[in-house]
């Protein structure tokens, strides 16, 4: 596992490599086989709710390594981990050493009970595991040199707990997307560095956020938008059963090529931005999204359009890597209009922003006066405002 993490570039320091080499991951995931526990790309689900949805897990090693490298942990540091499980806290304990302080907090007693037991059994009883809602329960425990969040947070209420020069690693959710940011203080705000595409189980408790969702086609197709009018599930189901509009853009991508800045560009341009997801276990032949998990979509209460792809048509005798053309499928009364709008943004992204590294992010207090970016969007939350600006 360590060799593979080094090879793919997510482990870059000898300290992080040593921590991963020492902490026995399988001891924190007794429900998983050894191959599953040490799979670089896979999470280990440790608890599900009554409907089968995961409510607790151990993150994939590649993502844990990426976040720990971003944290720049040093011996003697005080660290708050929001979202427990034990394994990541043990890695942190290795990096901060015996003179450091690690506090791991979770709202679920099942999770904190497991973490406490596993940490003691593997030689890390000095890690303090706290049962509580991290929205406020950590206020009396700071300040911290590093705050590392391992659940999907819709907001970031922990900035006041950060010591001067500290760093917050937070997987922040906006518009149905999640990016893990490294937040560092700059004057009256935090700069959001190194946005990393990721997915986490949503935060519970006071920090939870209810997005608008619609489960269609016997719950095999799911639409999600962050805000706006509630979705009409019956109308959207009816739209899915109706005729489909399609438009192909002429924009192509290679196999395995990342194009996540397209997600951010479309989210910048329209407040109807959402995502569509096809159930990966049961599947559905009703939709053909471009990606397995969260595919960009434009969603209104009764209509939607989403990104799809097809193999590029080759000329006779043409060889080389297979490429795929991006297109848009639409359903519902406003499907034609949504298809045209989404296709236009794909073409605009390709011609003007595809070679761009992506937008800048910053995080301001909710009451701060923030000028609107010339090209961008402000996402207001309870405690903060996330600013996305293309320059």
N, C-alpha and C positions, 0 to 999 in steps of 0.2 A: 504493500500500500504506500509506504513512504517513498519507495523508488518511483512508483508511478506518479505520485503527487509532485515529486521533484521534476520528473520528465515533462509533465504537462505545464510546469512553471508556476504552480500555485504555492508550492513551498520554495522560498527563495533564501531563507536564512538558516544557518546551522542550529540556532536555538529552537526554532519551530520544528525542524526535522527531528531534533533530539526529543522534544516533548511527544510528538506523535509516535516515535519509536519506543518510548518508555511506557506510555499509558495503555493498558490492555483494553481495547475497545469492546471486545466480546464480553467482558465482565459487566458492562453497562447495558448490554443488549442480550440478555440470556434467552429471549424468545426467538432470536435470529440464528441461522446457521453461521459458521465461520465465514463462508464465502459471502453471505449477505452482509454480515457485520463489517467486513473489510472491503466491500465494494466501493470504489472511489466515488462513483456517481450516484449512489442510491442512499436514500434515507431509510431508517428503521422505525416503523410506526410502533409505538409502545402503548397507545390507548386509543380507542374509538368510542364514539357516542352511540346511542341507541339506533341511529340511522346508518351507522357504519362509517361515518366521517371521522377522519383522524383528528384527535384533539391533543395529542402529544407525540413527539418523535425525536429521534436523534438525527441531526442534520447530516447531509452527505459530507464525507471527509474533504472533498475539494472545496466546498463552501466554507467549512470551518477553518481550513488552512488559509483561504483567501482573507477571511475576516480577522484571523489572528495576526497575519502578516500586516494587515492594514492598521491594527491596533498599536503596533510597535511597543509591545509590553516589555518592561524592564524590571530587573530585580528590585524589590521593595515597593512596587506600585500598589496602590489601592484600586481594586476593580469591582464594579458592580455588574453582575450578569443578570439580565432580565429574561426569564424563561429558563427553567432548570432542566435537569436530566442527569447531571453528574459528570458525564464524559468531558464535555467542553470545559466545565469548571476545573476538572483535574488537569487538563491541558494548560489552562490559565495558571493554575497553581505551580506547575512546573516552570512556567516562564517568569513568574514574579518571585519565585524562590521562597524559602522559609521566612524571610523578613517581610514579604508582601502580605497583603490582605485580599482575600477573595470572598465576596458575598454573592450567593446565588439565590435568586428570589423567584418564586412561582406561586400562582393563585390556587393551584390544585394540590390538595394534601396527598393524593396518590403519587404525584410527581415528586414532591419534596420528600416523601417517605422513602421512595426508591432511591433518590439521589443521596440522601443521608446514609442509607444502608450501603450502597455501592461505594461511595467515597470512603467510608470507614473500612470496608473490606479490602480496598485496593491501596490503602496507605495515605489517604488524604482526609483524615478526620478534622484537620484544622480549617478546612473550607467551611464557612458558615452558610448553612442552608436556611433560608427564611421563608415561611409561609405568609403570603400577603399579596395584596393588589399593588403592583409596582407603580400604578398611576400616582400614588401618594405615600405608600408604605416605606419607601426608601428615603423620604425627606429627612429623617432623623439620623441617617447613617452616613451621609456624605461629609465632606466632598470626596470625589473620586478622580483618579488620574485617567482612568478609562472606564467608559460605560459601554458594554457590549450586549446588544439586544439580539436574542435568538428566537424571536417570534415576530410575526408580521404585524407591525405597528402602523396604525393609520395616522397617528400623531406622535410628536416627540416632546413630552413634558419634562424631560430630565436635564435640560440645559443648565438650570440653576445649580445642579449638583456637581457640575464639572469643575475641577480645579484649574487654575490658570495653566495654559499650555496643554490641557487634556484633550482627549479625542473620544468621540462617540461613534460607534459603528452600529448603524440602525437600518434594518430592512424596512423602508418606508413605503406605504401603499398609497397610490393616487390613481384615479381613473381606472381602477381595476388592475393596474400594473404594480409591480414591486421592484424596487431597486435598493440594493444595500449601499448606503452612503457612508463615507467617512466624514463626519462633521467636525470641523475645527473652527474655533472662534476667530472672527475678523471684525474688530470694532463692535458694532451693535447687532451683528448677526453671525450666523455660522455659514461657512462655505461648505457645500456638499461635494466632496471629491470622490473620484473613482466609482461612479454609479455602476453597480454590478447586477446583471439580470439574475433574479433568484425567485424562489417561492417559499413561503413559510406558512405554517398554521396561524390563523388570525389570532390576535390578542383577545383575551377575555377580560371581564370585569369592567371598570369604569372607562377604560380606554377603547372598548369595543366600538365598532362602527358598523351600522347596518346598511349595506349596499342594496340597490334594487336588483332583484334577480328574477328570472323566469325560467322554469324548468319545462322544456317542451319535449314532445315525442316520447311520452312515457319516461321522462326524466333522463333521456339519453343525450339531449342537447340542452346546454345551459347558456343563457345570455346574462350579462352583468353590466350595469352602469353604476357609477359612483354616486350620482345625485340626479336631480331633476324629477319630472313626473314619474309616478309609479308605473310599472309596466303592466299592460293588460295581457295576462297569460293566455286567456281564451282567444283573444284577437291574434296574438303572435302564433299560437298553435294553428289557427285557421290560415294565417298567412303562409306558414311553412307547408301546409297542404296544397296551397294554390300554385299558380304558375310562377316560374322563376325567371328573373331578369339576369342577364350576364353581360359583362363587358371585359375584354382583354386589353391589357395596357401596352404590350410590347416590351415591358420591363422584365429583365430576366435575372435570375440568381443561380449560382452554382450549388451543387449538392453540398450540404453542410455549411454553406456560407451564411454568416450572421447578417441580419438586416434589422436589428432591434431599434436603430435610430428611426426607422420608418414608423414604428409604434409611437415614439415620442413626437414625431412630426405631426402625425394625424391627431394625436391628443392635444397638440398645440392649437390646431386649426379649427376644431369644432367641439362644442360642449355636448354633442350627441355621441362622443366617443365611448365605446364600451369594448367588451371582449366576448367572444364566443368560444365555448369549449364543448368538445364531443367526449362523452364518457369513454375513457380508454379501455375499460373492462368489458362493457356491454356493446360498445360501438353503436353506430347508426349510419345507415346509408342515406339518410335524409339531408345531411350536410357534408360538405367537403372542405373543411377549413385548411388553411395553408400550413398550420402547425398543430402538433399533437395537443398542446396545452392551451395557452391563451392567445387567440388569434384576434387581431384588430377588427373591430366592427363599428358601424354606425347604427345606433339603436334609438328608435322612438317608441312611444307606448304601444303602437300596433304594427310597426314595420322594422325591418333590419336589412343591412347589407354587410357582407364580410369578405375578407381577403381569402382567395383560393389560389391554386396554381395547377399547372399542367406541364408535361414534358414539352420542351421547345421543339418545334418542327425543324428537322434537319434537312439540308439539301442532300441530294444523292451523293454518296461517297464521303460525306463530311464526317470527320472523326474528332476525338477530343472529349473532354469531360462533359457529361450530360448537364444541361442547364434547364431551368424551369421558368416558364412565363407566369408572371403574377396577373391575376384577374380578380374580378369582383362578382359575387352572386348576390342577388337581392330578392326579398320576399315582402309582400304586403302592399297596401295601398300607396305608400310612399317609396316603395322599393326602387322604382326607376330613378327617382331623384337621388336617393341615397347611393345607388350604384354609381351614378355619374360623379357625385361629389367625392366618393372614396377613390374612384379611379383617377380623378384629377389630382388628388393629393399624392397618389403613388407616382404619377408622372412628374409632378413638381418636385417631390423628394428626390427622384432619380436624377433630374437635370440640375438641381440647385443645391441639394444638401447631402446626397449620398456619400460624397467624398469627405464630408465634414465630420469631425470627431464626435459631434453631438452637442446638445445644449449645455450651458452652465446651470448649476443649481445652487440656490442659497435658501437659508431658513431664517425667517424673521419672527419676532413675537407677534401675536395676533393683533395687538393694538398699534403696531408700528405703521407709520406712513411709508408705503413702498410704492415708488413710481412703477407704473406698468411698463414692462419691457416692450421695445419696439416690435420685436417678433418673439412671442412667448406667451406665457400664461401664468397666472397666480392661482394657487390652490389653497383657499382658506380652510383652516382646520379649527379645532377647539382652542388650542394653545398657541399655535404657530401658523405661519403662512409659508408654503413652499413655492419658491419662484423658479420658473423654468424659462431661460432666456437663450435664444439663438443669436450668435454674434458673428 
